[in-house]
C-alpha cells in the first residue's frame, strides 16, 4: 500500500511526462489504473483464485482417490475373475474325473453283466438241452408204450379170434397143470 | 356222525358171537340184525356198516373165485376143484366166473392170493417187458 502511495507522490520526470503527454497517455490515470489492477488482482487472488484452486485440488484429490479405488476394484475384479476361473477349472477337472470314473465303473459293470449274461445263457442252454433230452426220452418212452400197447392189443384180438375150443381146452389143461404143480410144491396160498 | 370205535367194538362182538364151529352162521347174524333194528338205536346204521365191512372182508378172504374165458362144464369144474383139493375150507363159497377178456386159461383167486394162468396175464407180462426194453 505504501508503495502505491509512494508511486502516486512521485512526480514524473519532466522529459518522460512530456513524451507521454505527446502520445496522449495520462500518467496519473495510468498509475491509478495500475493500482486498480493490483487491487483487483489481490482481491481475485484472495477470494476467487485460491477458492477455485482449492476446489480444483479437492477435485484432483477425489479423482486420484477414484482412480486409486478404480485400480483397487479392477485388481479385486481381476482376482475374483482368476478365482472364478480357477474354481471353474477345478470343477471341470473334477467333473472330468467323475466322468472318467463313471465311465470306468460303467465299463466294469457292463463287463460283469456280460459275464453274468453269458453264464445265464450257458445255463439256459444247458437246461434247454437237458429238457429237450428229457422230452425226447419221454416221447420215446410214450411211443414205446403205445407200440407195446398196440402190439399187445393186436395180439390179444388175433389170439381171441383164432382160438378154437380145442385150443381153449388145451390152455385150461395147461393152466390146471401149472396150478397143480404150484400146489404140490406148496408155493400157492390158495390151498 | 361217522363210524366210531364203539360201533366197531359192537360189530366185532356180534361177529364173534355169530360163529359156530369156526364158521359164521349167517342165520344167526340175520337174527342179531333184526333184534338190533327192533331196539331202534340211533347208531344202528354205523354198527351195521361196520358189520358189513367185516362180512365183506370175510367173504373176500374165504371165497374161491375161478375165472375163465369160456363157460366151464361141470366135469371141468370138478376137475379143477379136485386139483385144488380141501374145498371145505372155502367157507365163503366157490364161484365160477366167465370173463371173456381173459382170452384163455384159468384164474383162481382167494382173498389176496391169485393164481393167474390166463392169456390176458401173459399179454400183460409181454406188454410190461416191451415197455421196459
Interface residues (C-beta under 8 A of the other chain):
Chain A: X141 X144 X145 X147 X148 X149 X151 X152 X155 X156 X159 X160 X163 X165 X167 X168 X171 X172 X174 X175 X176 X178 X179 X180 X182 X183 X188 X189 X190 X191
Chain B: X64 X68 X69 X70 X72 X76 X79 X80 X83 X84 X85 X86 X100 X103 X104 X105 X106 X108 X110 X113 X115 X117 X118 X119 X120 X123 X124 X126 X127 X130 X131
